[in-house]
Amino acid sequence: MHKANVFYQNFAEIEYRLCGLYFKFKNENKGKEHLQKALEIDFEYHIILKELFPAVFKLKEVQTVIKNFK
């Protein structure tokens, strides 16, 4: 998963996808790191997380990070 992050630095979509994958594989800390970075790059694009990882998007800790970002 880290290769995508190396080749596509500062791409919000990659960060949101990594966030979703890390949460799916139960690595919430890494998931939150990627979510925070994605929000910093493009806050409005967080809808991609909802579309690709609806269960992750609904998690309370994910919603808290998004809500507290701004």
MOUR-V737780 format. One record per residue. N is the residue number from 1. RES is the residue in three letters. OMEGA is omega in whole degrees, -180 to 180 (none if undefined). Layout:
N | RES | OMEGA
N | RES | OMEGA
//
This chain:
1 | MET | -176
2 | HIS | -180
3 | LYS | 178
4 | ALA | -180
5 | ASN | 179
6 | VAL | -176
7 | PHE | -177
8 | TYR | 179
9 | GLN | 178
10 | ASN | 172
11 | PHE | -176
12 | ALA | -177
13 | GLU | 179
14 | ILE | -180
15 | GLU | 178
16 | TYR | 178
17 | ARG | 178
18 | LEU | 177
19 | CYS | -179
20 | GLY | -180
21 | LEU | 180
22 | TYR | 177
23 | PHE | 179
24 | LYS | -180
25 | PHE | 173
26 | LYS | 174
27 | ASN | -173
28 | GLU | -179
29 | ASN | 177
30 | LYS | 178
31 | GLY | 179
32 | LYS | 177
33 | GLU | -179
34 | HIS | 176
35 | LEU | 180
36 | GLN | 180
37 | LYS | 179
38 | ALA | 179
39 | LEU | 178
40 | GLU | -179
41 | ILE | -178
42 | ASP | -178
43 | PHE | -175
44 | GLU | -176
45 | TYR | -179
46 | HIS | 177
47 | ILE | 179
48 | ILE | 177
49 | LEU | 179
50 | LYS | -178
51 | GLU | -175
52 | LEU | -177
53 | PHE | -176
54 | PRO | 179
55 | ALA | 178
56 | VAL | -179
57 | PHE | -177
58 | LYS | -179
59 | LEU | -178
60 | LYS | -178
61 | GLU | 176
62 | VAL | 179
63 | GLN | 178
64 | THR | 178
65 | VAL | -180
66 | ILE | -179
67 | LYS | -176
68 | ASN | -177
69 | PHE | -176
70 | LYS | none
//
